[in-house]
Amino acid sequence: MAIRVLRDDYKLTDQAERRIDSLPPFRFAYVELDGQFIPASRGTIETDHPHWDFILEPGTLTSTSGGFDLSLPVTLQERDANCMHNGVVSLRFSSLSNTGEGQFTVSSETCLYLKADMTVALTATLQPASDLPVETLRRAHLDYQKHRLPVASFEQFKQHFPGVSAEAFGAAGSLAPEDLTLWGLLIDGVHYRGGCQTRAGEYPHCDALSLPSYSLAKSLAAGLGVMALEKAYPGSSQRYIADLVPECDASGNWADVTLLQSLNMVTGNYGEQSSHTDEASAVMETGFFIVSTHADKIAFSCNAWPRRAQPGTTWVYHTSDTYIAGTAINAALREATGDPGADYYRDLLVPQWRELNLAPAVDVPRRTRDTERQAYSGYGMTLNSDDVVRIGQALNEGAMPARIHQGLLDQALQRDVTNRGFDGADGSYYYQHGFWGFDVTELLGCQEQTVIPFMSGYGGINVVLMPNDSVYYYFSDGGRFHFRSAVLASHQIRPLCTARTHAPGDLPL
């Protein structure tokens, strides 16, 4: 494989044992439907390669005068991580042969620390498969397509909303264009979408572009997971961690920490009180993020940080706390159901994703590589742009499946004005049940406090749930988080607050 490295913060490409410049061997199954090539396996496909796993999405089959062409979106996902390197397999087959020639190219990614162009020549052979549930796969794909929201361009947005800055939603002036993977706005049932640009031109499968969740999973997996558990088994969120997670019992630091406090990262167990110092530390990287088994992850999570404060009082950001929460949800669910194989992501969340008719990849989160197969909970989901806006729409409109505890969800989405959550940064941000809140009272000149809920992910990912029933998102990897201009533009379409003390935008961004 030819590789051109653009950024490599951890010198991964210098580590020969990772074999980043090679692909794992692969044999994938597809079914054809009206010119679409639909993979039988969706979501992360784990391999034995030391660095790369695969994600497959539907591609296209096009007839030519001498045969046919295949164009298949294939994403390389870093082993045990969430970085996405989006590629395309392009193959040409003659009408006289089932062997095609072509190449696999990667020219875009959503990954802060590793950016590279990759190209490798391919020879592929098509072989019939008799054991595929062809009609089931076709019906599922047709049903999924039927529920996708209509997509429009931001050029059309300008026609529909004259005088509103479309550029504000592309974070113009705030984020470097080369760092932006995709962005969009859902309003009035239309998904306005921009981006999908790569270093080699426009990505040809934008609908199928795989997006990492990173810490969006703290909202969607751990947060909604606790809410679903509490709905099914009232009082579960107030259970103590030490009673649910044996690995956390010996230290004595978790006997008085509840599941909800672990989700909220107010365990009282931390190294440095500054909000993100522990998370960015070398011990967190080596002890938690790069290990791949549940035994290693939970041992670190339970024992890495000493007791510094009373639980429920001091907010310190730890993905390890979210991992403990996910482990505790599983334990509580297994105890309540009497099923030792119960899995909160599969049993509580996947049914919700199916009710919302999301893409199949969202059903397959990153898991530990062992028999436990614990969902990472704080990162590791795979989304596409339609998933993002339809989850946002359901949260905004109160249309989440009835399996969610409404009181906890209302607190997370800043609908309970008596409980904003924990101070996340400089008094303008709150953190509550895996979701963030941004106080826009001064920014918009609102007479009453107005806090907008949002989800956020490593590297530069934001999904903003605005109270005028719009959903704004962008996925980027430049390490910057800016959406105030988008909030102002959405407010211009339809007010986010009803009473103002000064004109919106009078304050500096």
N, C-alpha and C positions, 0 to 999 in steps of 0.2 A: 504494500500500500504506500502510495506517495502521500506524505503529510507535510503541510506547511504550518508551523506553529506560530500563532499570533500572540498568545498569552499562556503562560504556564507557571503560575505562582508557586506551586509545590514541586516543580521540576519532575513532574510525572513522566514526561516523555523521555527523560534521561534514565529512568529506571527500567533497565532491559527486561527484568522479570515480569513487568506489566504487559509487555508486547502490545503497546497501544497502536503500533503501526501494522497490526494484523487483525483479521476478523476471525471469530470462531467459525468453524464449519457449520453450515445450516441447511436444513431441509424443512420447508414450510408447506403447509397445506392451504389451498385456496379453493373457493367455489366461484363460478362466474355467474353474473346476473346482469343482463342487458348492458354489456360493456363495462361492468364493474367487476373487479377482482377482489373478493372478500376473504380475508384470512380466517381460518378456522379457530386460531388461538389469538386472543386479544389481551392487552395489558402486558406487563413485563414477562418476558420469557427468559428465565435464568439459564445461563450457560456455564461451562467449566472454564471459560476464558478468565484470566486473572484481572481483566479490567472491564470487558464489555458484556452487557446483556442486550437483548433486542426488544423492540416494541414494533408491532405491525399494525397498519391501518389499511382500509380499502384503497385500492388503486384503480387504474383504468386499463382496459384492453382495447386497442384501436386497430381496425383492419387496414392493411395497406395493399398495394397492387401485387406485392410479392409474398405476402404473409400477414404478420400482425406484430404490433409493438406492445410491450408491457411497460407501464410506469407505476412503480410501487413505492409508497412512502415507507421507509424503514428507519427507525430511530435507534441510535446507539445510546443506551443508558449506562452510566457508569455503575459498575458493580457495587452494590450495597449503598449507593448514593442516589441522588435525585437529578443530577445534571442530564440534560437532554441534548444530544447532537443529532439534529434532524437531517436525514439524507434521503436520496432517491435512487432506487434501482431502476435503470433503464435497459431494457432488453429488446432485441429484434429477433424474431423467428421467421424463417422462410416457410412457405407453404409445404415444402418437401421435407422438413426436418422438425423434430421436437426438441432440438438443441439450439439455444439462442446465445448470441454474443452481446455484450454491452458493458456497463460499468455501474459502480456504486459511487456516488459523490455526496460529500457532506460539505456544506458551505454556510451553515448557520447553526446556532446553538442558543440555549438558555443556560448559561454556565458562567459564573463570575470568574472562576480561577483557571479554566482551561478552554482556550479558543483555538480552533485549528481547522484548516481546509484539508479534506481527505479525499483521495481518489484511488480506486482499485478496479482493474479490469476483471470482468466476470464471464464465465461460461456457465449456463444453466440448462438443465434438462427438465422438461415437463413429463410427468408420469401420471397416469390415471390412478385414482384412489377409490377403492370400493367401499371403504368403511366410514366415509364422512356422512354426517346427517345433513345432506345437501339442502333439502327443503326447509328444515328447521333453521339453518343458517340464513337462507334467503328470506324467509318470513320475518325473522328477527331484524334483519337489516332493513327491509321495507318498512317495518313498523317504526324503527328508529328514525328513518328518514322522514316519515310522516309527521313526526313530532318536533322536528327541528324548527327553530324560529326563522322567519324570513331574514335574509342578510341583505344589507344595502351598503353602498360605499359612502364615504364622507363627502364626496361630491354631491351625492343625492341628499345627504344631510344638509348641505348648504342651501339646496333648493327648498327643503322642507322647513328649515329654521333659518330664514335669512336674518342676518344681523348677529347671529351667534357664532362665535369663533370655533370653527371646526378644528383649527390648529391647536386649540387648548387641550383637546382630547388626545392629540398626538404628543403632548408634553413638549411642544415646541419651545426651545430656549431653556428647557430644564433638563432634558435627557438627550444624550447624544444619539442621533439616528442609528448609528451602527450598533448601539446597545439594545435597541428596541426590537423585540421579536414580533409582538402583536399587541394591538390595543382595540378597544371598542366601547360603545355605549348602547345600552338597551333602553329604549324609551318608547312608550305607546306601542309595544309589541313588535318593534322593529329593531334588529340587531345591526347597528352601524359599525362596520369593522374596517380597520386600517392595518397596515403592516404587511407581514408575510414576505418582507424583502430579505433576500440573502445577499451574500457577497458575489453571487453568480446570477443575480436577477430575482424575479419573483418566484417564491416557492409554489410549485404547481398543484399542491394538494392542501390548500390553506384550511379547508373544512376539516381535514384529518390531521392537522399539525398537532403533535403531542407536546403538551405543556407540563412542566413540573409543578407540583403543589408547593414544595418546601413547606413553610410554616402555615400555609393555608390549611394544611392537614390538622394543625392544632385546633382550628375552628371546626372543620368538616368531619374529622375522624374523632379526635379526643373530645372536643366540645359537644358535638351532636351525639357522640357515643354516651357520654355521661347523662345527657338529657334523655336519651332513649332508655337507658337503664333506670333512671329515676322514675320515668313514666311507667315502666313495666313493674318496677319493684320499689315502691315509695320508701324513702329513707336511705336508699343505697348510697347517695352522694355524700351522706354524713358518716358513713362507715370509716373506721380508722385504717390507715395504710398498713400498719403493722399486723392487723388482724387479717388482712387480705393477701399481703405479699410477705411470705416468710423470710425472704432475703433481707427485708428491711427491719426485721424485728430485733436482731442481735445488737445493733448499734444503740438502740434506745431512743433514737431521734425521731421515730415515726409513730410512736404509740399514741400521740396526741394530735397527729396531722390527719385531716380528713381527705377523702378522695377529692372533694370539691376544692379544697385548699391546694392539693397537689396540681390539679388542673389549672388553678389560678396562679401558681408559682409564688405562693405565700406560705411556704412550708416552715420558714424560720431557719432552714438549713442552707447555708451558703458560705462561700469563701470571702468574697468582697461585696460590700453593700451596694456599690455602684451597679446599675441595673444590668449591664451587659458584659462586665469584665470576666465573670466566670465563664460565660458562654463562649467567649473568644479566646479562652486560655488554651495553652498547649495540652494541659492534662485532660481537658474536655475533648479535644481532638483525638488524642491517642487512646484515652480510656473509654470513650463513648462512641464517637462518630465512626472511627475506622474499624472497630471490632464488629463481627458479624453474627455472633451467637447471642441468644437470650441470656445465657449464664453470665457472659462478660458484660453485656449492657446493663443488666439489672444489678449486678454486683457493684459496678461503678455508680450507678444512679442512687443506690441506697446508701453508699458509704463514702462518697467523694467529699461531701460538704459537712462541716461541723455545725452544731446548733449554735446560732447567733442571736435569735430573737424568738419571741412568742409566735407560734403559728397564727396566721391570719393578719399579721401586722406589717410585714415588710415585703415588698414585691421585688424579686430578683429573677431575671429571665434565665430559665434553664430548660432546654429541650429534654434533659434527663428527667425533670419533674413530670413532663408530659408523658414520657415513656413509662414512668411508674404509674401514672393515671391509667394508661391503656392496659397495663398489666393487671391493675386492680379491678378495672371493669370486667376483664375476662374472669378473674377469680370470683367476683360477686355474681356474675352471670352463671358460672358453672355451679356455684353453691345453690343459687336460687332454683335452677332448672334440674339439678341433679345429674347434669350431663357433663362428664369430665372433658369432652371434646368440644364444648360450646366455644364459640369465637365471636366476640362482640362485633367485629367488622363484618363478618359474613352473616351473622344472625340478626343483628340490629340495624346495620346501615345499608347493606346491599339491598334488602327489600325496599328501602326508601329510594335508593338510586333507580331501582326498577320501576317504582311508581312514578318517578319523574321522567322515565324513559331516557336516561342518560346513556352515553356511549359505553360499550362493554368494558373498556379499559379501566374505568373508575372502580370496577369491582375488584381489581387486583392491586392491592397496595404493596409496597415494599415490606418484606417480612424477614425475620432472622433466618439464617441458613442452618437450621437444625430441626429436630423433631418438634420443638415447641412452635415454630412458625409464628412468633408473636408479631403482630402488626406494629410498625414503627410508631404510629400514632401522631408524632410531631412533625413528620415529613414523609415523603415517599409515595404520594398518590400521583396518578396520571390523569390529566384532564384535556379536553379540547375547548375551543372558544365557545361552542354552543353549550357545553356542560356548565361553563362558568356563568354565563348569563342566565341560564335557566335555574341553576341553584340560587343565584342572586334574586331572580324574579320570585321564586317560591318563598325565600326568606322575607323579601320586601312585602309581599302581598299576603303574608300569613297563610301560605298554601303548602307549607311543609306537611308531610304525612302526619297523621294523628298520633304516631308513636312517640312524638317529641314532647317533653315536659314544657308546657307553655310558659310557666312562671320563670324557669331558668332561661328559656329562649328570649323572653321579653327583657330580662336583665342583660343578657348578652348583646341584644340589639338596641340597647339604650332607650327602651320604652318605659322603663321604671325610673322615673325622675328622682326617686328617693334613694336609688342605689346605682351610682355610676360605675362602681368598681374600684380598681386600684390605680393609683397614679403611675402611669407608664413612662412619662417624660415631661418635664418642665411645666406641669399643670395643664397642658393642652390635650394630653392623651390619657386615655384610660384603658385598662385591661380587665376583661370580665369573661370568664368561662371560655377562654380560648379566642375570643373576639376582641378587637380593638375599637376604641371610640375616639373621635377627633372633635374637639369643641370648636365649632365654627361661629359661635355667638358674635365675637368681635369681627371676624373676617367678613361676615355677611351683614353685620349691623342688626342682629336680631334683638328684640326687646326681651325675650325670654331665652334662657339657656337652651341652645340647640347643639346636640352631640350626634355626629354621624357615625354609624358603625361601619367598620371595614375589616377586611382580612388582609394579612400581609405576609410576604414570603422573602426568604433570603435572596440577596442579589439585586432586588429591585422589582418586586411583584406586589401589586395592590389590587384589591377588588373592593370597591366602595359602594355601599348600599344606601342610596340617598332617599330621604323621606318624600321626594316628589315622584316616587316609583320609578326612578331611573337607576341603572346599574352601570358603573364605570369600572373598567379594568385596564391594566397594562401588565405585560410580562416583559421584563428587561433584565439585563445582567451587567449593568454598570455600577451597581452598588449605591444607587441613588433612589430616593423615595419622594416624589413630588406629585401631588394631585390637587393642589389648591386652585390652580387655574381651571381645572376641570370642574371643581365644585362651583366656582363662580360662573362658569359657562352653563352648567346644568341649572343653577339658580336663576339664570337669565331666561331659560326656557320656561321654568315653572318654579315659583318660590319655594325655598327650603324652610323658610320661617314666615310667619304671617305678619308679625309686627317688627319694625326696624327702628333702631336708634340713629343709624347713619347709613349713608349709601354704601352698598356692597362694593368692595374693592378699594375703599379708601385707605385700608391698612396695607403696609408693604407685605409682599409674599415672601 
